[in-house]
């Protein structure tokens, strides 16, 4: 008996959101999407009951792409979903699952059930160390005394809350995927990054985060003389260019990422198509430069976040962790293997003049090289996995084109022939696009961005927003012309 027969009774009984039986009107899709988004913002402001003071965000600067909120019910964010996707993509890439999700409905159900089961497992494996493995979410002695359950009881209560939050994120994502517009994971990333971007541009001193003043208020304060700069040929020039609040290089990087991603989304190779049965019916299949989208970058950064998570847990648990493995100061790696594997997140991580790093030049160069290699190669590899597991590869795409009654002019109407034509473009473009996105993410992090959202977070936000715009435009077109909806399913 194979693993599928053994696991089928469990995987097929995993709770799921029912699919709509018919067409969901566009306005209703928008209502579901907006409702889930409001619920998401509400839950990120619900503090974990029983948590004491002195907590620290174990995700650190990865928080912008892992969504959720530090110290809230959604503490885990989309981390468990992304980690489960990494495991499934690696297993699927090695062909260890033996599931045909393209043609076999039973295998599709098993795959979805396996994904949910892995997410639940990751909620447990991520939540337990956060609550019990260190001082990341300290329990409140007052709550323990008031309830009479001890600190261990309060920690268990806290774990149950963040576990429930992780499960809520899972099903909120499924609601949007089936009843709304886009995907929940993408929407939550856009929501979190947009919030930080708005704060980075417009935050007023003393309002919200008292330590943060937005880009525009900072320059207004400078213009009216309320905020002073150093000499323009010394520290003043450095502040004008590199300051976290009002640095012009950060503004230029943020704008440039927007422009580059929008331009890259429009760069494509268009393969002509024609309908064999309907004369004059023609179309084009676009193979975009960023064919796999920017979403595989979530997987690469999540893998880095999990490695750094492991390092902080080991630092908390091992009294004398070997220096070659990791050396920590104020919960940040400053030496050892975990230091070199930590991604560059801001200019202060690699420019000693900014006073945020004391590492030697060769150490900084090695860390930048490791981050660049990890992102470029990892981006290409995960882009390939993404294309194959989402049925965007040459074989699956050829079957879809053939099934719609279309063919490539001048070639026989055969899926094998279409596949050979697509193999000239899709694999190469997938690798180039994945590597390019990784390079852009590292470059943006090194130069800095407004609000400290990071290059990956900004790339994801622009790309996801662009795709949401395309999907909304398509939905509106289908609403205006119902016949088109019947033609394209």
DAFENHU-V391774 format. One record per residue. N is the residue number from 1. SS is DSSP state (~ for helix, > for strand, _ for the rest). OMEGA is omega in whole degrees, 0 to 359 (* if undefined). NEAR is the number of other C-alpha atoms within 12 Angstrom. Layout:
n=<N	N>
ss=<SS	SS>
omega=<OMEGA	OMEGA>
near=<NEAR	NEAR>
This chain:
n=<1	2	3	4	5	6	7	8	9	10	11	12	13	14	15	16	17	18	19	20	21	22	23	24	25	26	27	28	29	30	31	32	33	34	35	36	37	38	39	40	41	42	43	44	45	46	47	48	49	50	51	52	53	54	55	56	57	58	59	60	61	62	63	64	65	66	67	68	69	70	71	72	73	74	75	76	77	78	79	80	81	82	83	84	85	86	87	88	89	90	91	92	93	94	95	96	97	98	99	100	101	102	103	104	105	106	107	108	109	110	111	112	113	114	115	116	117	118	119	120	121	122	123	124	125	126	127	128	129	130	131	132	133	134	135	136	137	138	139	140	141	142	143	144	145	146	147	148	149	150	151	152	153	154	155	156	157	158	159	160	161	162	163	164	165	166	167	168	169	170	171	172	173	174	175	176	177	178	179	180	181	182	183	184	185	186	187	188	189	190	191	192	193	194	195	196	197	198	199	200	201	202	203	204	205	206	207	208	209	210	211	212	213	214	215	216	217	218	219	220	221	222	223	224	225	226	227	228	229	230	231	232	233	234	235	236	237	238	239	240	241	242	243	244	245	246	247	248	249	250	251	252	253	254	255	256	257	258	259	260	261	262	263	264	265	266	267	268	269	270	271	272	273	274	275	276	277	278	279	280	281	282	283	284	285	286	287	288	289	290	291	292	293	294	295	296	297	298	299	300	301	302	303	304	305	306	307	308	309	310	311	312	313	314	315	316	317	318	319	320	321	322	323	324	325	326	327	328	329	330	331	332	333	334	335	336	337	338	339	340	341	342	343	344	345	346	347	348	349	350	351	352	353	354	355	356	357	358	359	360	361	362	363	364	365	366	367	368	369	370	371	372	373	374	375	376	377	378	379	380	381	382	383	384	385	386	387	388	389	390	391	392	393	394	395	396	397	398	399	400	401	402	403	404	405	406	407	408	409	410	411	412	413	414	415	416	417	418	419	420	421	422	423	424	425	426	427	428	429	430	431	432	433	434	435	436	437	438	439	440	441	442	443	444	445	446	447	448	449	450	451	452	453	454	455	456	457	458	459	460	461	462	463	464	465	466	467	468	469	470	471	472	473	474	475	476	477	478	479	480	481	482	483	484	485	486	487	488	489>
ss=<_	_	~	~	~	~	~	~	~	~	~	_	_	_	_	_	_	_	_	_	_	_	_	_	_	~	~	~	~	~	~	~	~	~	~	~	~	~	~	~	~	~	~	_	_	_	>	_	_	_	>	_	_	_	_	_	_	_	_	~	~	~	~	~	~	~	_	_	_	_	_	>	_	_	_	_	_	_	~	~	~	~	~	~	~	~	~	~	~	~	~	~	~	_	_	_	_	_	_	_	_	_	_	_	~	~	~	~	~	~	~	~	~	~	~	~	~	~	~	~	~	~	~	~	~	~	~	~	~	~	~	~	_	_	_	_	_	_	>	_	~	~	~	~	~	~	~	_	_	~	~	~	~	~	~	~	~	~	~	~	~	~	~	~	~	~	~	~	~	~	~	~	~	~	~	~	~	~	~	_	_	_	_	~	~	~	~	~	~	~	~	~	~	~	~	~	~	~	~	~	~	~	_	_	_	_	_	_	_	_	_	_	_	_	~	~	~	~	~	~	~	~	~	_	_	_	_	_	_	_	_	_	_	_	~	~	~	~	~	~	~	~	_	_	_	_	_	~	~	~	~	~	~	~	~	~	~	~	~	~	~	~	~	~	~	~	_	>	>	>	>	>	>	>	>	_	_	_	_	_	_	>	>	>	>	>	>	>	_	_	_	_	_	_	_	~	~	~	~	~	~	~	~	~	~	~	~	~	~	~	~	~	~	~	~	~	~	_	_	_	_	_	_	_	_	_	>	>	>	_	_	>	>	>	>	_	~	~	~	~	~	_	_	_	_	_	~	~	~	_	_	~	~	~	_	_	_	_	_	_	~	~	~	~	~	~	~	~	~	~	~	~	~	~	~	~	~	~	~	~	~	~	~	~	~	~	~	~	~	_	_	_	_	~	~	~	~	~	~	~	~	~	~	_	_	>	>	_	_	_	_	_	_	_	~	~	~	~	~	~	~	~	_	_	_	~	~	~	~	~	~	~	~	~	~	~	~	~	~	~	~	~	~	~	~	~	~	_	_	~	~	~	_	_	~	~	~	~	~	~	~	~	~	~	~	~	~	~	~	~	~	~	~	~	~	~	~	~	~	~	_	~	~	~	~	~	~	~	_>
omega=<180	182	182	179	180	186	186	180	180	187	181	180	177	180	180	177	182	177	176	183	180	180	176	180	185	181	178	176	178	180	178	181	180	180	179	179	176	178	179	180	178	183	178	178	176	183	178	179	179	182	178	180	176	180	177	183	183	178	177	183	171	187	184	181	178	174	183	181	179	178	180	177	178	179	184	181	179	182	179	179	182	180	176	178	178	181	181	180	178	178	179	179	177	180	179	183	181	181	175	185	182	187	186	180	179	179	177	178	179	180	180	177	178	178	179	180	178	178	178	179	180	175	180	184	178	184	182	179	180	185	188	189	181	182	182	176	185	177	180	177	180	178	179	180	182	180	180	182	179	182	178	178	178	178	177	178	179	180	180	180	182	175	177	177	177	178	178	178	180	184	172	176	181	178	181	181	184	187	184	181	179	178	181	180	179	181	181	177	179	181	182	181	179	178	180	178	179	176	180	180	193	184	179	180	178	179	183	177	185	181	185	172	185	183	183	176	179	181	175	178	177	183	182	175	180	180	186	175	175	177	187	177	180	184	180	178	178	179	181	183	193	183	179	183	189	180	182	178	177	178	181	179	181	180	183	178	177	184	184	182	179	178	181	178	181	178	186	169	183	180	183	179	175	180	183	185	183	180	179	178	183	179	179	174	183	171	186	177	175	188	182	185	182	186	176	177	176	182	180	181	178	176	176	179	179	177	178	175	178	179	180	176	179	179	180	189	182	181	181	179	180	183	179	181	180	175	188	174	183	176	178	179	179	179	178	185	183	176	182	178	179	181	173	185	182	179	180	180	183	177	183	183	180	174	181	178	178	183	176	182	181	177	178	180	179	180	178	180	180	181	180	179	181	185	183	181	178	178	179	182	181	175	177	179	182	181	183	184	178	178	176	180	182	183	182	180	178	178	180	180	180	181	179	179	181	176	177	182	180	179	178	179	183	182	179	178	179	180	180	178	181	180	175	188	192	182	181	181	179	181	181	180	179	179	180	180	177	178	179	181	180	180	180	177	182	181	180	179	178	179	179	182	180	182	182	180	180	177	180	183	181	183	181	179	179	180	175	178	179	181	178	178	179	179	179	178	179	179	182	183	182	179	179	179	178	181	185	177	*>
near=<7	11	16	24	14	12	21	23	15	20	26	25	16	24	20	24	20	15	15	16	8	12	20	22	23	23	18	20	28	25	19	28	33	25	21	33	32	18	25	39	27	18	32	30	19	22	25	37	28	36	37	25	18	15	26	26	31	38	40	31	34	43	36	42	47	48	46	44	41	34	38	33	37	42	48	52	51	47	51	44	40	42	36	33	37	36	28	34	30	23	20	26	24	15	15	16	25	20	27	23	21	23	14	13	14	19	23	24	28	30	34	30	28	33	34	37	31	30	37	34	23	31	38	28	27	35	39	26	32	38	42	27	26	29	26	32	39	33	34	29	21	19	24	24	16	14	17	13	19	19	26	22	24	31	35	29	30	38	38	27	32	45	35	27	38	43	35	35	44	41	30	37	36	32	31	35	27	26	33	34	40	32	33	37	41	46	42	44	42	38	36	36	39	32	28	33	31	24	29	37	31	27	27	24	23	12	14	17	16	12	15	28	32	34	34	26	25	31	26	20	20	21	13	11	11	13	18	19	23	14	12	13	12	13	18	19	19	24	28	27	27	30	34	33	36	38	33	26	29	37	31	21	35	37	23	27	36	29	19	26	35	28	18	31	30	21	18	21	22	19	26	23	30	26	22	24	13	14	13	12	17	19	22	19	28	23	34	31	33	43	41	39	44	48	44	46	49	48	43	45	45	41	33	37	34	34	27	32	35	30	38	37	31	26	29	27	16	19	12	14	21	17	20	16	24	31	27	29	15	11	28	31	35	29	29	24	25	35	35	36	35	44	44	40	37	37	36	24	34	35	26	18	18	19	14	16	24	20	24	16	16	13	24	29	19	24	32	31	24	25	35	33	25	32	41	31	27	35	42	37	33	43	46	38	36	36	36	31	33	29	21	32	33	35	28	28	32	32	27	26	33	26	20	24	25	34	37	31	23	14	19	19	25	24	26	23	24	34	29	23	29	33	23	18	27	38	33	27	33	38	32	29	41	43	36	34	47	43	32	36	45	42	35	37	40	32	36	44	45	45	40	46	44	43	48	52	52	48	50	46	41	37	37	36	32	28	28	25	17	19	21	23	16	21	28	21	18	22	21	14	14	17	12	15	19	13	12	18	13>
